Amino acid sequence: MKTFIYLLILFSSSFAQILGDPVALTQHTFNAKSIEQKNIILSEKQAQQLSKASQQAIDTKIYRIYIAKNGSSTIGYGVLLNKKVRTKTAIALYLIDMEYKIKSIEIVAFNEPIEYLPTKTWLDGFDNKNSTNALRLNQDIPTVSGATLSARAITDGSRIALSLINIIKP
């Protein structure tokens, strides 16, 4: 369970700054009693749908999602995405509520210099966004001086995360 996360982080770089545990972050954000973890492998058709819906080239068909539950009721989702920033990767957890709105974005690991990490205030600008059309850098989401590539990676990832949950409807 946690082994997959740590292998993912180690695979991306052995020098990653680990900033959070996806299970704990999902559980805390949704105040969930339990978290179910799923590995999703998209079909070719689903991958094409994801690319079109998110307006992004999709470089993998394998995704890790977290399903926050209270008893048998699902109360939210976490989508873990690995995105390249400049030359190294950042791993972000996109927390999505049952209305398919972004509740929060948490950076789980960051391989670039920490000064390129967008602030929590900037990340809060994604809260309650539910349309991939409302998630465009320089239009709906402001850029971050000195962290433009990080901002772009996180913004692109938010469109992928929302589109993924809409397509697979776990």
C-alpha positions in Angstrom: 0.0 0.0 0.0 2.4 2.7 1.1 5.1 0.8 -0.8 3.7 1.8 -4.1 3.8 5.5 -3.1 7.4 5.3 -1.9 8.4 3.3 -5.1 6.7 6.0 -7.2 8.6 8.7 -5.4 11.9 6.9 -5.5 11.4 6.0 -9.2 11.0 9.7 -10.0 14.1 10.7 -8.1 16.1 9.5 -5.2 16.5 13.2 -4.1 12.8 14.0 -3.8 11.6 16.2 -1.0 8.7 14.2 0.5 6.1 16.7 1.7 3.1 14.5 2.6 1.4 11.1 2.8 -1.5 10.8 0.3 -3.5 8.5 2.5 -3.2 10.8 5.6 -3.9 13.9 3.5 -7.0 12.3 1.9 -8.3 11.1 5.2 -7.7 14.5 6.9 -9.2 16.6 4.1 -12.4 14.6 4.0 -12.5 13.7 7.7 -12.9 10.1 6.4 -13.1 7.0 8.5 -11.3 4.9 5.9 -9.4 5.3 2.6 -9.6 2.7 -0.2 -6.7 2.8 -2.6 -7.2 1.7 -6.3 -4.8 1.4 -9.2 -6.6 2.3 -12.4 -5.5 1.1 -15.8 -7.3 3.0 -18.5 -8.4 1.3 -21.8 -7.2 2.9 -25.0 -10.7 4.5 -25.4 -10.6 5.9 -21.9 -7.1 7.3 -22.4 -8.3 9.1 -25.6 -11.3 10.4 -23.6 -9.0 11.6 -20.9 -6.7 13.4 -23.3 -9.6 15.1 -25.1 -11.4 16.1 -21.9 -8.3 17.4 -20.1 -6.8 19.0 -23.2 -3.5 17.3 -22.4 -1.3 14.7 -24.0 -1.6 11.6 -21.7 1.7 9.8 -21.1 0.4 7.0 -18.9 -2.7 4.8 -18.6 -1.9 3.9 -15.0 -3.3 6.1 -12.1 -3.6 5.8 -8.4 -6.7 7.0 -6.7 -7.9 7.2 -3.1 -11.5 6.8 -2.2 -12.5 8.5 1.1 -15.3 6.7 2.9 -17.5 7.0 5.9 -18.8 3.5 6.3 -20.0 2.4 2.9 -20.6 6.0 1.7 -18.0 7.6 -0.6 -17.3 11.2 0.4 -14.4 12.2 -1.9 -11.5 11.2 -4.0 -7.8 11.7 -4.2 -5.9 11.5 -7.5 -2.2 11.1 -7.4 -0.3 12.5 -10.4 3.3 12.7 -11.3 4.1 15.7 -13.6 7.4 16.9 -15.0 8.1 20.5 -14.0 11.4 21.5 -15.6 13.7 18.4 -15.7 12.4 16.7 -12.6 9.0 15.7 -11.3 6.5 16.8 -8.8 3.9 14.5 -7.3 0.6 16.2 -6.5 -2.6 14.9 -4.8 -5.8 16.4 -6.2 -8.6 16.0 -3.7 -12.0 16.1 -5.4 -15.4 16.1 -3.6 -18.6 14.3 -4.6 -19.7 17.3 -6.7 -16.6 16.8 -8.8 -15.0 20.0 -7.5 -11.4 20.4 -6.4 -11.4 20.6 -2.6 -7.7 20.9 -2.3 -4.4 20.3 -4.0 -1.5 18.9 -1.9 2.1 18.6 -3.1 3.3 15.2 -2.0 6.8 15.2 -3.4 8.8 17.9 -5.2 12.1 17.2 -6.9 12.9 20.7 -8.2 14.4 23.3 -5.9 11.9 24.3 -3.2 11.8 27.9 -4.4 9.9 26.7 -7.4 7.2 25.3 -5.3 3.9 27.3 -5.5 2.6 28.6 -2.2 -0.4 27.3 -0.4 -2.2 30.5 -1.1 -1.8 30.0 -4.8 -2.9 26.4 -4.6 -6.1 27.5 -2.7 -7.1 29.3 -6.0 -8.1 25.8 -7.3 -10.6 25.2 -4.5 -14.2 24.6 -5.6 -13.2 24.6 -9.3 -15.1 21.9 -11.2 -14.7 22.6 -14.9 -11.6 21.8 -16.9 -12.4 24.9 -18.9 -12.1 27.0 -15.8 -8.5 25.8 -15.2 -6.4 27.6 -17.6 -3.1 29.3 -16.5 -3.0 33.0 -17.2 -6.8 33.2 -17.6 -8.5 31.5 -14.7 -5.5 30.6 -12.6 -2.8 33.3 -12.1 0.8 32.5 -12.9 3.5 32.4 -10.2 6.5 34.6 -10.7 9.6 32.3 -10.5 7.5 29.2 -10.5 5.7 29.4 -13.9 6.6 25.8 -14.9 5.4 24.4 -11.6 2.2 26.4 -11.9 1.7 25.0 -15.4 2.3 21.4 -14.3 -0.1 21.7 -11.4 -2.8 23.4 -13.5 -2.5 20.8 -16.3 -2.6 18.1 -13.6 -5.9 19.5 -12.2 -7.6 19.1 -15.5 -6.3 15.5 -15.8 -7.5 14.7 -12.2 -11.0 16.1 -12.7 -11.4 14.5 -16.1 -10.1 11.1 -14.8 -12.7 11.1 -12.0 -15.5 12.1 -14.4 -14.5 9.3 -16.9 -14.0 6.4 -14.5 -16.6 7.4 -11.9 -15.2 5.1 -9.2 
